């Protein structure tokens, strides 16, 4: 039973964090971020937020991560005020590698088709 609640809370956190990043956070380091997934622990104490960016270089990705770490407190406060939870989960931001991996696979398939 708690798994269903954790899934619903994860969806709400994803929706609210996307809204907060678009409307509240003015830091240029976090512009263009898309929240792809949220994983919440069963006790709703921690939430791992996966994001993707269009930045290709490692330096840009590090500055984006630094911007998110800087804004983490404001984001958590806003999520806590928007959701009616007993305790607001602690937020952890992690870059989603699946989009980059998918584009890498697409490039390999294109090269394979060109050689044939």
C-alpha positions in Angstrom: 0.0 0.0 0.0 2.7 2.6 0.7 4.2 2.1 -2.7 1.1 3.7 -4.3 1.3 6.7 -2.1 5.1 7.1 -2.8 4.3 7.0 -6.5 1.6 9.7 -6.2 3.9 11.9 -4.0 6.7 11.5 -6.5 4.4 12.7 -9.3 3.4 15.7 -7.3 6.9 16.5 -6.4 7.9 16.3 -10.1 5.1 18.6 -11.1 5.8 21.2 -8.4 9.6 21.2 -8.9 9.2 21.8 -12.6 6.8 24.7 -11.8 9.2 26.1 -9.2 12.2 25.9 -11.6 10.3 27.8 -14.3 8.6 30.5 -12.2 10.6 31.0 -8.9 14.3 30.3 -9.6 16.0 33.1 -11.5 19.5 31.5 -11.4 20.8 31.4 -15.0 22.7 28.1 -14.2 19.4 26.2 -13.8 17.7 27.5 -17.0 16.6 24.8 -19.5 16.4 22.0 -16.9 13.8 19.3 -17.4 12.8 17.1 -14.5 12.6 13.6 -15.9 11.8 11.4 -12.9 11.5 11.5 -9.1 12.1 8.5 -6.8 10.8 8.8 -3.3 11.7 6.4 -0.5 8.9 4.3 1.1 8.9 6.5 4.2 8.7 9.7 2.2 11.8 11.1 3.9 14.0 11.5 0.8 13.4 12.3 -2.9 15.9 11.7 -5.6 15.1 14.1 -8.5 16.5 13.2 -11.9 17.0 16.1 -14.4 18.3 16.5 -17.9 19.9 19.5 -19.6 20.9 20.5 -23.1 24.5 21.2 -21.9 27.1 19.0 -23.6 30.3 20.0 -21.8 31.2 18.6 -18.4 31.8 22.2 -17.1 28.3 23.3 -18.0 26.9 20.2 -16.3 28.9 20.9 -13.1 27.6 24.5 -13.0 24.1 23.3 -13.4 24.5 20.9 -10.5 26.0 23.7 -8.4 23.0 25.9 -9.2 20.6 23.2 -8.2 22.5 22.6 -4.9 22.4 26.3 -4.2 18.6 26.5 -4.9 17.8 23.2 -3.0 16.6 25.0 0.2 14.2 27.3 -1.7 12.9 24.4 -3.7 12.3 22.3 -0.6 10.6 25.1 1.2 8.3 25.7 -1.8 7.5 22.0 -2.2 6.7 21.9 1.5 4.3 24.8 1.3 2.5 23.4 -1.8 2.1 19.8 -0.7 0.3 18.7 2.4 2.8 16.3 3.8 3.8 15.7 7.5 7.4 16.2 6.7 8.9 17.6 3.5 11.3 15.1 1.9 15.0 15.9 1.6 15.9 16.6 -2.0 18.8 15.1 -3.9 19.4 16.1 -7.5 21.0 13.7 -10.0 21.6 14.1 -13.7 19.7 11.7 -15.8 22.0 9.8 -18.1 19.3 8.0 -20.1 18.8 10.8 -22.7 22.5 11.1 -23.4 22.7 7.3 -23.7 19.8 7.3 -26.1 21.3 9.9 -28.4 24.6 7.9 -28.3 22.8 4.8 -29.4 21.1 6.8 -32.2 24.4 8.0 -33.5 25.8 4.5 -33.5 22.8 3.3 -35.5 23.2 6.1 -38.0 26.9 5.2 -38.5 26.0 1.6 -38.9 23.4 2.4 -41.6 25.8 4.7 -43.4 28.5 2.0 -43.7 26.0 -0.5 -45.2 
